Amino acid sequence: MDANPQVMKHAIKLAIEKMSANLGGPFGALVTCGDTIVAEGWNQVTSSFDPTAHAEVVAIRNACRELGTFDLRGHQIYCSCEPCPMCFSAIFWARIDNIFYAAGSEDAANAGFDDSRIYDEINAPHVDRTIPMQQILRDEALRPFQLWLAKEDRISY
């Protein structure tokens, strides 16, 4: 599928408008099905006091709610900036077919939104991470998985 420059311009315009209205950082995203915009999202981290309210995550949440599904196969996402690791993961889990982005991660870093530390953390062994991680109660935590696997009416995702 080819990118639609008009849709990307809309995502960029959304980023500017919402950032100018002090609703969050300078990021916009649109979930589309072909050239039809299904949902919009803009960064709402500071206005909603939610560090996960990035434009892509908000757009995915809105699209899923609008469509009544958690599976966005057959859809695309237009992002005013290359998705951060969290947003990429959300896009991956939503099963979106294509990602189109305008500004790159280096452009974002130059504006104060540097994700390189996150990439470093993900690749570091648990013992070397800056946020300490310790596994506890693993045996007890296996019970929900066992119950899930035994559940005949589970909805796989």
PyMOL commands that set and color helices and strands:
alter all, ss='L'
color gray80, all
select helices_A, chain A and resi 5-20+45-48+55-67+85-94+105-110+116-123+126-128+138-150
alter helices_A, ss='H'
color red, helices_A
select strands_A, chain A and resi 28-33+36-42+76-81+98-103
alter strands_A, ss='S'
color yellow, strands_A
deselect
rebuild
show_as cartoon
